[in-house]
Amino acid sequence: MAENKIFAGPRVRRIRNGLQLTQTAMAEALGISPSYLNLIERNQRPLTVQLLLKLASVYKVDLDELQGEAGGGLARLREVFADPLLAGELPGDQELIEVAEAAPNVAGGIVKLYRAYREQASRLKDLADLLAGEGHMAALSDTRLPIDEVREAFEARPNHFARIEEAMEAFHASLAPGDDLAGALKVWLKKEHGLVVRTLPVHVMPNLRRRFDRHSMRLFISERLSPFDQMREIAMEVASIACNEAITAELEQLRFSTAEARRIARFELARYAAHALMMPYAAFLAAAQRARYDVDLLRARFQVSFEQAAIRLTMLQRPGAVGIPFFLMEIDSAGNRLRRAGAQGFPHARFGGACPKLNVHAAFAVPGQVLVDRVETPDGGAFLVVARTVDGPQAGFEERVRRTALMIGCDAGFADDTIYGAARMPAIAVGPACRLCERQGCLARAEPPVTRPLGLDEMATGLSVFDFQ
């Protein structure tokens, strides 16, 4: 019989210590020398099949315990060390494997501590949001990625950048594109900068939306993108060139702490500029008011997507020429927040946006359909919210479509100025987030509020397992 070598020294040591045996006593029972057992425990000699069988017969050891890997513990440790706080601390998995093998109880303790830390960080953030809603600022120290810093900065301020708006409106007027903006931009790039735009098939550029080749002076756009998204990619390239000074000036005002955050923010400002170029401010505001903010009519009028027209509605805050102060939120089917913005900043304190009863979650059940609701928050605030799914780049035959849901909203006081306000329906009671909401008997509640103890009662059970006192 061929001998399969298994290195399981730490596990053998745990078994011996658990039985309170010396190395000499165990070695004698197994028929080997104490020095050989010492080498086995230090993983300098393997456990052969014969030794495995001997361990099983003498000490009634489960062979799976010796042959199995520390897969579960290792996976949980990987989760811990994938956190931004610890990322980069380990060059590979070897140390994690050693900890999981040699000290599984220690590994379990590390995982428990990490999960407790994440839970407390989540609760502190919820409490900070609650305090902020009452006018109290709570500065929390938390590990943030550059993308988190950028998101917080953009969500907290009005989604309007005056310098970019003026620069793009002036550029659009000088370009005079007529009804073919894409064609005019391609001609401008070729004439002014010698840059040629080409659309590439998926097999040539499978993983990119666009790529600029400096050597050949060509801008490659993926055919995966819809015509609207292709247009935006070209407009972003033009805006990055024609509006560079305005973008840089706005970027400096945001005062990000790292170069990576500034790079991400510059990309976001270039996309903002692309929307401003595709939908010039004065023309878009006038059309929005005439159409009573009907997103579908606006996207047809400016030949853009539903997503692009909805985003543009959140930007209409020019002094002396303001539109309805819409805010916007985008999520994926797992509920992950992808984007939040608002004409006056996203209303975290008043609206929240994390309630499972919002129609942005229901939109996935009816792709492409526009859902309209009136919602009411616990403090008496009322909002009109409009949600619809949007699809990402064209998926291949064996790929799943990237589908997200977009929701735009405004104070209910503006509802009658929109086409959506004509839909009369009872207000849906929502909260900012389950952990901050104290509505009793909510069927959709996913978590208990941080402000109340759970109301556990053996004699009576509420509608939710998270009912509270």
Secondary structure, DSSP 8 states (H G I E B T S, - for coil): -----B--HHHHHHHHHHTT--HHHHHHHHTS-HHHHHHHHTTSS-B-HHHHHHHHHHH---HHHHHS--HHHHHHHHHHHTSTTTTTS-SSSHHHHHHHHH-HHHHHHHHHHHHHHHHHHHHHHHHHHHHHHTT----------HHHHHHHHHHHS-S--HHHHHHHHHHHHHH--TT-HHHHHHHHHHHHH--EEEEE-TTTSSS-SEEEETTTTEEEEETTS-HHHHHHHHHHHHHHHHTHHHHHHHHHHH--SSHHHHHHHHHHHHHHHHHHHHS-HHHHHHHHHHTTT-HHHHHHHHT--HHHHHHHHTT-EETTEE----EEEEEETT--EEEEEETT---TTTT-S--TTSHHHHGGGSTT--EEEEEE-TTS-EEEEEEEEEE-S---TTS---EEEEEEEEEGGGGGGSGGGG-----EE--S-GGG---TT-TT--S--TTS-B---TT---SSTT-B-
